[in-house]
Amino acid sequence: MFELAKEHQCYLIDAILPSNVACNINYIGKTIFKCTNAFFDVIIISHVLEHIGDPKKLLQEILTRANSNGWVYIEVPLGCVYEWRMLREPITHVNFFSEYSLTYLAKSMDLR
């Protein structure tokens, strides 16, 4: 995201304010639910959905914040069969995605 912030206006929504946020990245708050009238061209959801009890509900909310031609990039750790053995804090991961399950989630919401 730091590379994006060099040429674009960037915002951060995170439960924990990282201490190393670049000065040209605007911290909005802990949750997207605080962004009642903000719309974005690109939304990056990186290593979030595996921590959410209802990822589809969160994605539905996030999609209401994307511009009509906007992009949503989703990144989750893959490897649901073996991943739990290597996690430092497995208790925080409530969803384990495979390529198939993430694709299924996206298709169920008419995403490409």
Helices and strands as residue ranges (DSSP letters): H 2-7, E 10-13, E 25-29, G 32-34, E 40-46, G 49-51, H 55-63, E 66-75, H 83-86, G 90-92, H 99-108
